Amino acid sequence: MSEKIWVVYTIIDKPGYDKSFWVRIGRAFVNRDGSFNLNLDALPINGKLHLREEVPRWAGKGREDEPEEQSLAS
């Protein structure tokens, strides 16, 4: 049985943009006792983290609740 893997996002609101930017910054794993281990590749500057169950890219097609990852590069 495979364990659920969670994705860690930070959600950024930028002036002049209608949508929020969902930036994937790491992964989380559930321990046997129900607690989480978070492996972050970056730190959120706003101090906010959002966990969402990982959905394989092929399974996420057409899902309305899957966030669109947007690049911050202009």
C-alpha positions as CSV (number, residue, x, y, z in Angstrom):
1,M,0.0,0.0,0.0
2,S,1.5,3.4,-1.0
3,E,1.3,6.3,1.4
4,K,-0.3,9.6,0.4
5,I,2.1,12.2,-0.6
6,W,1.2,15.9,-0.1
7,V,2.4,18.9,-2.0
8,V,3.4,22.1,-0.1
9,Y,2.4,25.4,-1.8
10,T,2.6,29.0,-0.8
11,I,-0.1,31.2,-2.3
12,I,1.1,34.6,-3.4
13,D,-1.2,37.6,-4.3
14,K,0.6,40.1,-6.5
15,P,-0.7,43.6,-7.2
16,G,-2.0,44.0,-10.7
17,Y,-2.9,40.3,-11.1
18,D,-6.5,38.9,-10.8
19,K,-5.3,35.4,-9.9
20,S,-3.2,34.2,-7.0
21,F,0.1,32.4,-7.8
22,W,0.4,28.9,-6.4
23,V,4.1,28.2,-6.0
24,R,5.1,24.6,-5.2
25,I,7.8,24.7,-2.6
26,G,8.0,21.2,-1.3
27,R,6.5,17.9,-0.3
28,A,5.1,16.4,2.9
29,F,4.8,12.8,4.1
30,V,2.5,11.5,6.8
31,N,4.1,9.6,9.7
32,R,2.6,6.5,11.3
33,D,1.2,8.7,14.2
34,G,-0.5,11.1,11.8
35,S,2.0,13.9,12.0
36,F,3.7,15.3,8.9
37,N,7.3,15.7,7.8
38,L,7.7,18.6,5.4
39,N,10.6,18.8,3.0
40,L,10.8,22.4,1.7
41,D,12.9,23.5,-1.3
42,A,12.1,27.2,-0.5
43,L,10.7,29.2,2.3
44,P,7.5,31.3,1.9
45,I,8.1,35.0,2.3
46,N,4.5,35.5,3.6
47,G,4.9,32.7,6.2
48,K,1.9,30.7,4.8
49,L,2.0,27.1,3.7
50,H,-0.8,25.2,2.0
51,L,-0.9,21.4,1.9
52,R,-2.8,19.5,-0.8
53,E,-2.8,15.8,-1.6
54,E,-0.6,15.1,-4.6
55,V,-2.5,14.1,-7.7
56,P,-0.5,12.5,-10.5
57,R,-0.3,14.8,-13.5
58,W,-2.1,12.4,-15.8
59,A,-5.0,12.1,-13.2
60,G,-5.3,15.8,-12.7
61,K,-6.5,16.6,-16.2
62,G,-9.9,18.2,-16.1
63,R,-10.0,18.5,-12.3
64,E,-11.4,21.8,-11.2
65,D,-9.9,21.6,-7.7
66,E,-6.3,21.1,-8.9
67,P,-4.4,24.4,-8.6
68,E,-2.7,25.7,-11.7
69,E,1.0,26.3,-11.0
70,Q,2.0,29.6,-12.4
71,S,5.5,31.0,-12.9
72,L,6.5,34.2,-11.2
73,A,9.0,34.9,-14.0
74,S,7.9,38.0,-16.0
